[in-house]
């Protein structure tokens, strides 16, 4: 027998405690809500996987992505654990660019395993959690997220069917409300339409959806039907209005899509009548040649819109405003689920991340809620101090006055 192992060799390195650690339980609860009622092994597996992701949040891979985006010429450096945890579980609006870049990565057989895994994990978190945040989704689309999801539809990894299913569902969910607004009412809306136009003109869109339809087997539930619907919706949205001249540049090559629809109609006997009608109309239009409207936002108007959306100070203000609102919602949700300390942590983070974009009356409400959490946790002195700060921010906050009195009385 060899010498006994030292204690340091037996134990894994301790997981670093960051400012996000106390609030993570609130995020994990939100993620696991979608798995309630399912097989406990599936739910517990998801929780274990998310805990592992929080502890080891792909610092190296995320740092490499950021370096590629910055193009500073310096060697990539790992992202700090705290920043990586933020990107994945508590993202700012600007962090949506990381998701877009990750989804658009070309991960071939030679790609590092952890880079592939990072891409899949980010999609899983976005699909399960961040899609519910309208502000994050809006920024994701402005950053080019629709095109990156089209790239994900073509994924050929070992988990391809799950990835494709999630990417297709997200595209349907993000495109449908925008396609119901044929005319943009603002420069910001026009920029979203520009991103839709780019997505629907992309080679990845037509090629990847065609390949799913052409596959005789359903790769995921309703894969043929959903992809047919998306292509039909795309053609309808891209069709030029009457008396409008189609765009001067050549439309994308849709021959592969036409062949796929033709094979789908000829080989599938169980197609629902309404889907068959959509597919037949689609094939007819693809066969005569696709006509497409011009880009809704071009030239100087496009440059002005992008400057308004992505100017550093504007992004900072918008990100701070989103951060405190998202973290306050997280705290409120944690409180309703009985997670007192995670709620208290989320309220504290809302105050910290909001900065100068957090109005005094809103800060007072958050501080008052934090005071309530501290009272329930049995910390009356801290509760009284939080309530006193709430009153300093807004002397008219009656709940803060009451909670301050309760804290002082319990001392």
C-alpha positions as CSV (number, residue, x, y, z in Angstrom):
1,X,0.0,0.0,0.0
2,X,1.2,3.5,-0.7
3,X,1.2,6.4,1.7
4,X,-2.3,7.7,2.6
5,X,-3.5,10.6,0.5
6,X,-3.4,14.0,2.1
7,X,-6.6,15.8,2.9
8,X,-5.9,18.3,0.1
9,X,-5.7,15.5,-2.4
10,X,-8.9,13.9,-1.3
11,X,-11.0,17.0,-1.6
12,X,-11.9,19.0,-4.7
13,X,-11.0,22.7,-4.6
14,X,-13.7,24.7,-2.9
15,X,-16.2,26.4,-5.1
16,X,-15.6,30.2,-4.9
17,X,-18.2,32.3,-3.3
18,X,-19.2,35.2,-5.5
19,X,-21.8,38.0,-5.2
20,X,-24.2,35.9,-7.2
21,X,-24.0,32.8,-5.0
22,X,-26.7,33.7,-2.5
23,X,-29.3,34.5,-5.2
24,X,-28.5,31.5,-7.4
25,X,-31.1,29.4,-5.5
26,X,-33.8,31.7,-6.7
27,X,-32.7,31.3,-10.3
28,X,-32.5,27.6,-10.0
29,X,-36.0,27.4,-8.6
30,X,-37.2,29.3,-11.7
31,X,-35.5,26.9,-14.0
32,X,-36.8,23.8,-12.2
33,X,-40.4,25.1,-12.2
34,X,-40.8,23.8,-15.8
35,X,-39.8,20.3,-14.7
36,X,-42.3,20.0,-11.9
37,X,-44.6,17.0,-12.4
38,X,-42.0,15.3,-14.6
39,X,-39.9,12.2,-13.7
40,X,-37.9,13.2,-10.5
41,X,-34.8,11.9,-12.1
42,X,-35.2,14.4,-15.0
43,X,-35.9,17.3,-12.6
44,X,-33.0,16.4,-10.3
45,X,-30.7,15.9,-13.2
46,X,-31.5,19.4,-14.5
47,X,-30.9,20.9,-11.0
48,X,-27.6,19.1,-10.7
49,X,-26.5,20.1,-14.2
50,X,-27.3,23.8,-13.5
51,X,-25.5,23.7,-10.2
52,X,-22.4,22.3,-11.9
53,X,-22.7,25.0,-14.6
54,X,-22.9,27.7,-11.9
55,X,-19.8,26.3,-10.3
56,X,-17.8,25.9,-13.5
57,X,-19.3,28.5,-15.9
58,X,-16.9,28.1,-18.9
59,X,-14.6,31.0,-18.0
60,X,-12.0,30.1,-20.6
61,X,-14.5,29.6,-23.4
62,X,-16.5,32.8,-22.6
63,X,-13.2,34.7,-22.4
64,X,-12.2,33.5,-25.8
65,X,-15.6,34.6,-27.2
66,X,-15.2,38.1,-25.7
67,X,-11.6,38.4,-27.1
68,X,-12.8,37.4,-30.6
69,X,-15.5,40.1,-30.4
70,X,-13.1,42.7,-29.2
71,X,-10.4,41.9,-31.8
72,X,-7.8,43.7,-29.6
73,X,-5.0,41.5,-30.8
74,X,-4.2,40.4,-27.3
75,X,-4.2,36.8,-26.2
76,X,-7.6,35.6,-24.9
77,X,-7.9,35.6,-21.1
78,X,-10.4,33.6,-19.1
79,X,-13.5,35.5,-17.9
80,X,-13.7,35.8,-14.1
81,X,-16.0,33.3,-12.5
82,X,-18.2,36.1,-11.2
83,X,-18.6,37.6,-14.7
84,X,-19.2,34.2,-16.3
85,X,-21.9,33.4,-13.7
86,X,-23.5,36.7,-14.5
87,X,-23.5,36.1,-18.3
88,X,-25.2,32.7,-17.9
89,X,-27.6,33.2,-15.0
90,X,-28.0,37.0,-14.4
91,X,-27.3,38.5,-17.9
92,X,-27.2,42.1,-18.6
93,X,-28.6,43.3,-21.9
94,X,-25.2,43.7,-23.4
95,X,-24.5,40.0,-22.6
96,X,-26.9,38.9,-25.2
97,X,-24.1,39.5,-27.8
98,X,-22.3,36.6,-26.1
99,X,-25.2,34.3,-26.7
100,X,-25.4,35.4,-30.3
101,X,-21.7,34.8,-30.8
102,X,-21.9,31.4,-29.1
103,X,-24.9,30.2,-31.1
104,X,-23.2,31.2,-34.3
105,X,-20.0,29.3,-33.5
106,X,-19.0,26.7,-36.2
107,X,-18.5,23.7,-34.0
108,X,-17.1,20.9,-36.2
109,X,-15.8,17.5,-35.1
110,X,-12.4,19.1,-34.4
111,X,-13.9,21.7,-32.1
112,X,-12.9,21.5,-28.4
113,X,-15.5,19.5,-26.5
114,X,-16.0,22.2,-23.9
115,X,-16.7,24.8,-26.6
116,X,-19.4,22.6,-28.0
117,X,-20.8,22.0,-24.5
118,X,-20.8,25.7,-23.7
119,X,-22.9,26.4,-26.8
120,X,-25.4,23.7,-25.8
121,X,-25.6,24.9,-22.2
122,X,-26.1,28.5,-23.2
123,X,-29.0,27.5,-25.5
124,X,-30.5,25.4,-22.7
125,X,-30.5,28.3,-20.2
126,X,-31.8,30.8,-22.8
127,X,-34.5,28.4,-23.8
128,X,-35.5,27.5,-20.3
129,X,-35.1,30.9,-18.6
130,X,-34.1,34.0,-20.6
131,X,-36.7,33.7,-23.3
132,X,-39.3,34.8,-20.6
133,X,-37.6,38.2,-20.3
134,X,-38.9,40.5,-23.0
135,X,-36.0,43.0,-22.7
136,X,-33.4,40.3,-23.1
137,X,-35.2,38.8,-26.1
138,X,-35.4,42.2,-27.7
139,X,-31.7,42.8,-27.3
140,X,-30.9,39.3,-28.5
141,X,-32.7,39.9,-31.7
142,X,-31.1,43.3,-32.3
143,X,-27.7,41.7,-31.9
144,X,-28.4,39.2,-34.6
145,X,-29.9,36.4,-32.6
146,X,-32.3,35.2,-35.2
147,X,-29.5,34.4,-37.7
148,X,-27.6,32.6,-34.9
149,X,-30.6,30.4,-34.1
150,X,-30.7,29.5,-37.8
151,X,-27.2,28.3,-37.4
152,X,-28.2,26.2,-34.5
153,X,-31.0,24.5,-36.5
154,X,-28.2,23.0,-38.6
155,X,-26.3,21.5,-35.6
156,X,-25.1,18.0,-36.2
157,X,-23.7,17.2,-32.7
158,X,-24.6,14.2,-30.6
159,X,-27.5,16.3,-29.1
160,X,-28.6,17.6,-32.4
161,X,-32.3,16.7,-32.1
162,X,-32.7,18.5,-28.8
163,X,-30.7,21.6,-30.0
164,X,-32.7,21.8,-33.3
165,X,-36.0,21.4,-31.5
166,X,-35.2,24.2,-29.1
167,X,-33.8,26.5,-31.8
168,X,-36.9,25.9,-34.1
169,X,-39.3,26.6,-31.2
170,X,-37.4,29.8,-30.3
171,X,-37.5,31.0,-33.9
172,X,-41.2,30.4,-34.1
173,X,-41.8,32.2,-30.8
174,X,-39.6,35.2,-31.7
175,X,-40.7,35.6,-35.4
176,X,-44.4,35.2,-35.1
177,X,-45.3,38.5,-33.2
178,X,-42.9,40.5,-35.4
179,X,-44.3,39.1,-38.6
180,X,-47.8,40.4,-37.6
181,X,-46.4,43.9,-37.8
182,X,-45.7,44.4,-41.5
183,X,-44.8,48.1,-41.1
184,X,-42.4,49.4,-38.5
185,X,-43.6,52.2,-36.3
186,X,-40.2,53.4,-35.1
187,X,-36.5,53.2,-36.0
188,X,-36.0,50.5,-33.3
189,X,-38.8,48.4,-34.8
190,X,-37.4,48.9,-38.2
191,X,-34.1,47.6,-37.0
192,X,-35.8,44.4,-35.8
193,X,-37.4,44.1,-39.2
194,X,-33.9,44.5,-40.7
195,X,-32.7,41.6,-38.6
196,X,-35.7,39.5,-39.6
197,X,-35.0,40.3,-43.3
198,X,-31.3,39.2,-42.8
199,X,-32.4,36.0,-41.1
200,X,-34.9,35.1,-43.8
201,X,-32.5,35.8,-46.6
202,X,-29.7,33.8,-45.1
203,X,-28.4,30.6,-46.6
204,X,-28.5,28.9,-43.2
205,X,-32.3,29.5,-43.0
206,X,-33.2,27.9,-46.3
207,X,-30.6,25.1,-46.1
208,X,-31.1,24.0,-42.5
209,X,-34.9,24.0,-42.5
210,X,-35.0,22.2,-45.9
211,X,-32.8,19.4,-44.5
212,X,-35.2,18.8,-41.6
213,X,-38.2,18.7,-43.9
214,X,-36.4,16.4,-46.3
215,X,-35.5,13.9,-43.6
216,X,-38.1,11.1,-43.8
217,X,-38.0,10.7,-40.0
218,X,-39.4,13.2,-37.5
219,X,-36.2,14.4,-35.8
220,X,-38.2,16.0,-33.0
221,X,-42.0,16.4,-32.3
222,X,-43.7,18.0,-35.3
223,X,-40.4,18.8,-37.0
224,X,-41.8,18.6,-40.5
225,X,-44.9,20.6,-39.7
226,X,-43.2,23.4,-37.7
227,X,-40.5,23.9,-40.3
228,X,-43.0,24.0,-43.1
229,X,-45.0,26.6,-41.2
230,X,-41.8,28.7,-40.6
231,X,-40.9,28.7,-44.3
232,X,-44.5,29.6,-45.3
233,X,-44.5,32.5,-42.8
234,X,-41.1,33.7,-44.1
235,X,-42.3,33.8,-47.7
236,X,-45.5,35.6,-46.7
237,X,-43.5,38.3,-44.8
238,X,-40.8,38.7,-47.5
239,X,-43.3,39.0,-50.3
240,X,-43.3,42.6,-51.7
241,X,-46.5,44.6,-51.5
242,X,-48.5,45.3,-54.5
243,X,-47.1,48.1,-56.7
244,X,-43.7,47.6,-55.0
245,X,-40.7,46.6,-57.0
246,X,-38.9,43.5,-55.6
247,X,-35.3,43.9,-54.4
248,X,-32.7,44.3,-57.1
249,X,-30.3,41.7,-55.6
250,X,-30.8,38.0,-56.3
251,X,-33.1,36.1,-53.9
252,X,-31.6,33.2,-51.9
253,X,-31.4,29.7,-53.5
254,X,-34.6,28.0,-52.5
255,X,-34.2,24.9,-54.7
256,X,-33.2,22.7,-51.8
257,X,-36.4,23.8,-49.9
258,X,-38.6,23.2,-52.9
259,X,-37.1,19.6,-53.3
260,X,-37.7,19.0,-49.6
261,X,-41.3,20.1,-49.7
262,X,-41.9,18.0,-52.8
263,X,-40.4,14.9,-51.1
264,X,-42.4,15.6,-47.9
265,X,-45.7,15.8,-49.9
266,X,-44.8,12.6,-51.8
267,X,-43.5,10.5,-49.0
268,X,-45.7,11.3,-46.0
269,X,-49.1,9.9,-45.8
270,X,-50.1,11.2,-42.4
271,X,-49.9,14.9,-43.2
272,X,-52.8,16.9,-41.7
273,X,-55.1,18.5,-44.4
274,X,-54.2,22.1,-43.3
275,X,-50.5,21.4,-43.4
276,X,-50.8,19.7,-46.7
277,X,-52.5,22.7,-48.1
278,X,-49.8,25.0,-46.8
279,X,-47.1,22.8,-48.2
280,X,-48.7,22.6,-51.7
281,X,-49.1,26.4,-51.8
282,X,-45.5,26.8,-50.6
283,X,-44.2,24.4,-53.3
284,X,-46.1,26.3,-56.0
285,X,-44.6,29.6,-55.0
286,X,-41.1,28.2,-54.6
287,X,-41.3,26.6,-58.0
288,X,-42.1,29.8,-59.9
289,X,-39.3,31.8,-58.2
290,X,-39.1,33.7,-55.0
291,X,-39.8,37.5,-55.0
292,X,-38.6,39.4,-52.0
293,X,-39.1,42.9,-50.7
294,X,-36.1,45.1,-50.1
295,X,-34.3,45.5,-46.8
296,X,-36.6,47.6,-44.5
297,X,-33.7,49.6,-43.2
298,X,-30.7,50.6,-45.2
299,X,-27.9,53.1,-45.6
300,X,-27.8,56.1,-43.3
301,X,-31.1,55.2,-41.6
302,X,-29.6,51.8,-40.6
303,X,-26.4,53.4,-39.3
304,X,-28.4,55.9,-37.2
305,X,-30.5,53.1,-35.7
306,X,-27.5,51.1,-34.9
307,X,-25.8,54.0,-33.2
308,X,-28.9,54.7,-31.1
309,X,-29.1,51.0,-30.1
310,X,-25.4,50.2,-29.5
311,X,-23.8,53.5,-28.4
312,X,-21.8,52.6,-25.2
313,X,-23.5,55.0,-22.8
314,X,-27.0,54.2,-24.1
315,X,-26.3,50.4,-23.6
316,X,-25.0,51.1,-20.1
317,X,-28.1,53.1,-19.1
318,X,-30.5,50.5,-20.6
319,X,-28.6,47.6,-19.0
320,X,-28.6,49.1,-15.5
321,X,-32.3,49.9,-15.8
322,X,-33.0,46.3,-16.9
323,X,-30.7,44.8,-14.2
324,X,-32.5,46.3,-11.2
325,X,-35.9,45.5,-12.5
326,X,-35.0,41.9,-13.3
327,X,-33.3,41.4,-10.0
328,X,-36.3,42.9,-8.1
329,X,-38.6,40.5,-10.0
330,X,-36.3,37.6,-9.0
331,X,-36.5,38.7,-5.4
332,X,-40.3,38.9,-5.5
333,X,-40.6,35.5,-7.1
334,X,-38.2,34.0,-4.6
335,X,-40.2,35.4,-1.7
336,X,-43.5,33.9,-3.0
337,X,-41.7,30.5,-3.1
338,X,-40.5,30.9,0.5
339,X,-36.8,31.4,-0.4
340,X,-36.1,34.2,2.2
341,X,-32.3,34.5,1.9
342,X,-32.2,34.2,-1.9
343,X,-34.9,36.9,-2.1
344,X,-32.9,39.1,0.3
345,X,-29.8,38.6,-1.9
346,X,-31.7,39.4,-5.1
347,X,-33.0,42.7,-3.6
348,X,-29.4,43.6,-2.5
349,X,-28.1,42.9,-6.0
350,X,-30.9,45.0,-7.5
351,X,-29.8,48.0,-5.4
352,X,-26.1,47.3,-6.4
353,X,-26.6,46.8,-10.1
354,X,-29.2,49.6,-10.6
355,X,-26.7,52.3,-9.9
356,X,-27.7,55.8,-10.9
357,X,-30.5,54.3,-13.1
358,X,-32.5,53.3,-10.0
359,X,-34.9,56.0,-9.0
360,X,-35.2,56.8,-5.3
361,X,-38.8,55.8,-4.9
362,X,-38.1,52.4,-6.5
363,X,-35.0,52.0,-4.4
364,X,-37.1,52.7,-1.3
365,X,-39.5,49.9,-2.3
366,X,-36.7,47.4,-2.8
367,X,-35.1,48.4,0.5
368,X,-38.4,48.0,2.3
369,X,-38.8,44.5,0.8
370,X,-35.3,43.6,1.9
371,X,-36.2,44.8,5.4
372,X,-39.2,42.4,5.4
373,X,-36.9,39.5,4.4
374,X,-34.5,40.3,7.2
375,X,-37.4,40.5,9.7
376,X,-38.6,37.0,8.6
377,X,-35.0,35.7,8.9
378,X,-34.7,36.9,12.5
379,X,-32.3,39.9,11.9
380,X,-34.3,42.9,13.4
381,X,-31.3,45.2,13.6
382,X,-30.4,44.8,9.9
383,X,-34.1,45.0,9.0
384,X,-34.4,48.4,10.9
385,X,-31.4,49.7,9.1
386,X,-32.7,48.7,5.7
387,X,-36.1,50.3,6.4
388,X,-34.4,53.5,7.6
389,X,-32.5,53.7,4.3
390,X,-35.8,53.1,2.5
391,X,-37.3,56.1,4.4
392,X,-34.3,58.2,3.6
393,X,-34.9,57.5,-0.1
394,X,-38.6,58.1,0.2
395,X,-40.0,59.5,3.5
396,X,-43.6,58.7,2.3
397,X,-43.0,54.9,2.3
398,X,-45.4,53.8,5.0
399,X,-44.5,50.1,4.8
400,X,-40.8,51.0,5.4
401,X,-41.8,53.1,8.5
402,X,-43.8,50.1,9.8
403,X,-41.0,47.6,9.2
404,X,-38.5,50.0,10.8
405,X,-40.7,50.1,13.9
406,X,-41.0,46.3,14.0
407,X,-37.3,45.9,13.7
408,X,-36.6,48.4,16.5
409,X,-39.3,46.8,18.7
410,X,-37.7,43.3,18.3
411,X,-34.3,44.5,19.5
